Amino acid sequence: MATMKSLIGLINKIQRACTVLGDHGGEGMSLWEALPTVAVVGGQSSGKSSVLESVVGRDFLPRGSGIVTRRPLVLQLHKTEDGTTEYAEFLHAPRKKFTDFAAVRKEIEDETDRMTGKTKAISNIPIQLSIYSPNVVNLTLIDLPGLTKVAVEGQPESIVADIENMVRSYVEKPNCIILAISPANQDIATSDAIKLAKEVDPTGERTFGVATKLDIMDKGTDCLDVLEGRAYRLQHPWVGIVNRSQADINKRVDMIAARRKEREYFETSPEYGHLASRMGSEYLAKLLSQHLETVIRQKIPSIVALINKSIDEINAELDRIGRPIAVDSGAQLYTILELCRAFDRVFKEHLDGGRPGGDRIYGVFDHQLPAALKKLPFDRHLSTKNVQKVVSEADGYQPHLIAPEQGYRRLIDGSISYFKGPAEATVDAVHFVLKELVRKSISETEELKRFPTLASDIAAAANEALERFRDESRKTVLRLVDMESSYLTVEFFRKLHMEPEKEKPNPRNAPQPNADIYSDSHFRKIGSNVSAYINMVCDTLRISLPKAVVYCQVREAKRSLLNFFYAQVGRKEKEKLGAMLDEDPQLMERRGTLAKRLELYKQARDDIDAVAWK
């Protein structure tokens, strides 16, 4: 069966680990918030510090006027064997043992100033102090700054609200046990601690009331109505405390002697003698320790559930942002190649239709190319006037005898040359689409988001490859156009020559004028023949140009987009490979935080499992 020591020690261990990771409660839900704690709440000069020192049996807390406690103090008490030496340890100085408790007080002051400066400011980042002593019970207390109503010199006006908000952020949590300190020589109805406890715990289930300074109440008055629960009823009994007097503090009266003096006061008091067994700092410590152990037992299942849920959430986020990369060059090279393949898969999905974008290439062939071909200036080039000009220039000083073959060739060459523009525009349009798909694929490859340098390198390498594919494609389509000029389809013109000309009727049977090879009708016929041939070439190129572009650009992009990059990466040294896997610093920091938190939760789960629950 789990002992009180193992239960409270378990929570202490988890709490210390949380503090190291910056999870110190008071700000949203966390593992710290799920751990049962005892928060000590009281107004200034309520005797809060004296109660804590009485529980510990040592004089170790800073004292003075105004706000002395300016950071939460997580005080973990560990009971040791009788006769062992008392000592203290701070979480921020784990290798240093303090046996002089005056040095403990000085360390608390210095650590407070380190965080808040020499000002009167406060901080919600706790100081974690563990005390090992045979004179304590196993217990964890959180000493919070004293509630105040007025800002003192050197403090901002918001200090009153700041302190209350900090204290409230602790005590409003359902797993927090509230130790409300109220001076008996003041009206309990005006107690800052009780007022706040009533707001956050109206049923009083989580609140323990402590009445201090019983020995300095006005003569003829007592605190029985409070201690017996008539003035303000709580679910748990009130405990009275007799603080050391200022004279005792000045004389450095031993705390053990002060405890003995406190016991004698209650045992001999006519007002409180019947309550003596339930009064005093020793009884308070045992009562809190037992209750804390009970609450821990009750909360363990919910703590385990929270831990398991947190582990699942952290693992899911680590999977999303990526696990750490090994440092050896082989693993780095493997990672880079895997990331490249992941990008390549996304890119091919865009081309093949698994993702949108590839259809835009077909749009270039089906719409953009035909539209460009239709806009070519053949009407102007094959106008009667231009045909006459070209044929005449081709004939030179010797007019053609039958058919102006040189004129035909010049007209055809000139017309075919117009196809180069649409051909190159098609190449460029597909190149633009491919570049855009590379950009989209980079952004859609989840694995690459954590490696901006590698993503940039892959994008640059892919675009360089696309440039090479475009150059080759441009050469190929221009070659196709040039091939149409280099060898004309003779059969087309032979068929034209074999077709008989339709004779126009001449009703008056008038004599025909002399056949003029330079007549407009002759040149219109030439232009018509060339136009028919160019239309045939246009139909051919409309089919062959997309084939060439797909072969040279799209096919190569699918087959070998990163081949050159792979060869370069394979020759890189370890340092350069590491530089390629350089991540976003914020992402690296986030992963490190998650990894540490995951380790904390797993260790906490193992520690809980190691305790035999019954």
Disulfide bonds with the S-S distance in Angstrom:
none
